[in-house]
Amino acid sequence: MMLAVKFSRRRFGALVATWAATLVASSSPFSAEAGSPDAGKLPTKIPEGTVLRIGDPETQRALELSGLIDQLPFKVEWANISGGPQTIEAFRANALDVGSVADIPPIHATWTGLKVKIIAAKFRKEPVAHPIYQLGIAPGVEVKTLADLRGKRIAFSPSQAQGALVLRVLQAAGLNKEDVNLIELPSKGDAYPVALASKQVDVAPIWGVLIKRYLRQYGADGATTIPHGLRDDADHLYAPQAVLDDPAKAAALGEYVRYWALATRWVEQHPKEWIEGYYVATQGLNSEDGQYLVEADGRFDIPSDWNDVIVRQQATIDLLAKELNKPRIQAEDLFDRRFETIAANALNAS
């Protein structure tokens, strides 16, 4: 959904540089933390020359803007890859070590025989008040509540977060798949707003600045959006099991999770720099759109305990397994709990 463009690193003064140096000096105490007593030890030694191939464009830019990128204790090959289909394809081609996705791609990867593990989890403090998605309604279509979805043509991407959200919305509305017409359509770029505007579908989950643009472009024609009222905020890092079995890469991933958390906090604490340095400079948005997205995000939440996260993931798995006729898998098996406390400890120690 987001694109990453390489730019030269920018600095924001001696304060950031000093802060980054302090973080590095304090890295050792928490970089090796394991998530649960029986999780085993996460390797901590990163041999010289260790390389991680990372598909996480937003974190890449945050690390560049903050100056933290200079402190990474391993080499990085950044990949302009994000989202489930792209990361799974790259994992299969042995072209990527870690990717940034929502909660659905690790489930679908497992169903296709690709062993992966979630190594970091991030959410929003007020997820219902700050949703990622809204339900876009096509011009001329009357949908004011979730109950009005009955009989509507709804864009559906089964292997992506948007598809799972549609199933959750139907469940919340007391509707079955048979009560609507699911139109299978990958949610790449602006595909869903275009499908709505051209009336290929009646309803589609749309996100980010696309919500604002959709209403601006087609609101005069009768286009609307409605809130879905559910939490849709899962944001994960995940990696193939084969990568996690490599001690050097596993140790490097532990450090990357740490810097991922620090970069997340930097973004929250530096909204103006983030708007100009990311949304304007690399995404082609204006400052107004960037401010809209920052406000929509709200504040982040990185839990140090994944028990509730796993419960929610299991509920998602059970729903998808039932609706998509897939085998039930254990959510616990999708998480590498050796990484569980690393991100939260990084924030607490700095």
MOBELMO-V591380 format. One record per residue. N is the residue number from 0. RES is the residue in one letter. D_CENTER is the distance of its C-alpha to the mean C-alpha in whole Angstrom. Layout:
n	res	d_center
N	RES	D_CENTER
N	RES	D_CENTER
//
This chain:
n	res	d_center
0	M	10
1	M	10
2	L	13
3	A	14
4	V	18
5	K	20
6	F	22
7	S	25
8	R	24
9	R	25
10	R	26
11	F	26
12	G	29
13	A	31
14	L	29
15	V	26
16	A	28
17	T	29
18	W	26
19	A	24
20	A	28
21	T	28
22	L	24
23	V	26
24	A	29
25	S	27
26	S	25
27	S	27
28	P	27
29	F	24
30	S	22
31	A	24
32	E	23
33	A	23
34	G	21
35	S	24
36	P	28
37	D	28
38	A	24
39	G	27
40	K	26
41	L	24
42	P	25
43	T	26
44	K	28
45	I	26
46	P	29
47	E	30
48	G	28
49	T	25
50	V	23
51	L	19
52	R	17
53	I	14
54	G	11
55	D	9
56	P	11
57	E	10
58	T	11
59	Q	14
60	R	15
61	A	15
62	L	17
63	E	19
64	L	20
65	S	20
66	G	22
67	L	21
68	I	20
69	D	24
70	Q	24
71	L	21
72	P	24
73	F	23
74	K	23
75	V	20
76	E	20
77	W	17
78	A	16
79	N	15
80	I	12
81	S	9
82	G	8
83	G	9
84	P	13
85	Q	13
86	T	12
87	I	14
88	E	17
89	A	17
90	F	17
91	R	20
92	A	21
93	N	21
94	A	20
95	L	16
96	D	16
97	V	12
98	G	9
99	S	5
100	V	4
101	A	4
102	D	8
103	I	10
104	P	10
105	P	12
106	I	14
107	H	15
108	A	15
109	T	18
110	W	20
111	T	20
112	G	22
113	L	19
114	K	19
115	V	16
116	K	15
117	I	12
118	I	13
119	A	10
120	A	9
121	K	8
122	F	9
123	R	11
124	K	15
125	E	16
126	P	14
127	V	16
128	A	18
129	H	14
130	P	13
131	I	10
132	Y	12
133	Q	16
134	L	19
135	G	20
136	I	24
137	A	26
138	P	29
139	G	32
140	V	30
141	E	31
142	V	28
143	K	28
144	T	27
145	L	25
146	A	28
147	D	29
148	L	27
149	R	29
150	G	31
151	K	28
152	R	26
153	I	23
154	A	20
155	F	18
156	S	16
157	P	17
158	S	14
159	Q	11
160	A	9
161	Q	12
162	G	15
163	A	14
164	L	14
165	V	17
166	L	19
167	R	18
168	V	19
169	L	22
170	Q	23
171	A	23
172	A	25
173	G	28
174	L	27
175	N	27
176	K	26
177	E	30
178	D	30
179	V	28
180	N	27
181	L	24
182	I	24
183	E	22
184	L	20
185	P	17
186	S	14
187	K	15
188	G	15
189	D	18
190	A	19
191	Y	18
192	P	20
193	V	23
194	A	23
195	L	24
196	A	26
197	S	28
198	K	28
199	Q	27
200	V	25
201	D	26
202	V	23
203	A	19
204	P	16
205	I	15
206	W	12
207	G	13
208	V	16
209	L	17
210	I	18
211	K	20
212	R	21
213	Y	22
214	L	24
215	R	26
216	Q	27
217	Y	28
218	G	28
219	A	32
220	D	32
221	G	31
222	A	27
223	T	25
224	T	22
225	I	22
226	P	20
227	H	19
228	G	19
229	L	16
230	R	13
231	D	10
232	D	8
233	A	6
234	D	3
235	H	5
236	L	8
237	Y	10
238	A	14
239	P	17
240	Q	19
241	A	22
242	V	20
243	L	20
244	D	24
245	D	24
246	P	25
247	A	25
248	K	21
249	A	21
250	A	22
251	A	20
252	L	17
253	G	18
254	E	19
255	Y	16
256	V	14
257	R	16
258	Y	16
259	W	12
260	A	13
261	L	16
262	A	14
263	T	12
264	R	15
265	W	17
266	V	15
267	E	16
268	Q	19
269	H	20
270	P	19
271	K	22
272	E	21
273	W	17
274	I	18
275	E	21
276	G	20
277	Y	16
278	Y	17
279	V	20
280	A	21
281	T	18
282	Q	17
283	G	20
284	L	20
285	N	23
286	S	23
287	E	23
288	D	20
289	G	18
290	Q	19
291	Y	18
292	L	15
293	V	15
294	E	17
295	A	15
296	D	12
297	G	15
298	R	15
299	F	12
300	D	13
301	I	13
302	P	15
303	S	18
304	D	19
305	W	16
306	N	19
307	D	18
308	V	14
309	I	16
310	V	18
311	R	16
312	Q	14
313	Q	18
314	A	18
315	T	16
316	I	17
317	D	21
318	L	20
319	L	19
320	A	21
321	K	24
322	E	23
323	L	22
324	N	25
325	K	23
326	P	24
327	R	23
328	I	21
329	Q	21
330	A	18
331	E	19
332	D	19
333	L	16
334	F	15
335	D	17
336	R	19
337	R	20
338	F	17
339	E	17
340	T	19
341	I	18
342	A	15
343	A	17
344	N	20
345	A	20
346	L	19
347	N	22
348	A	24
349	S	24
//
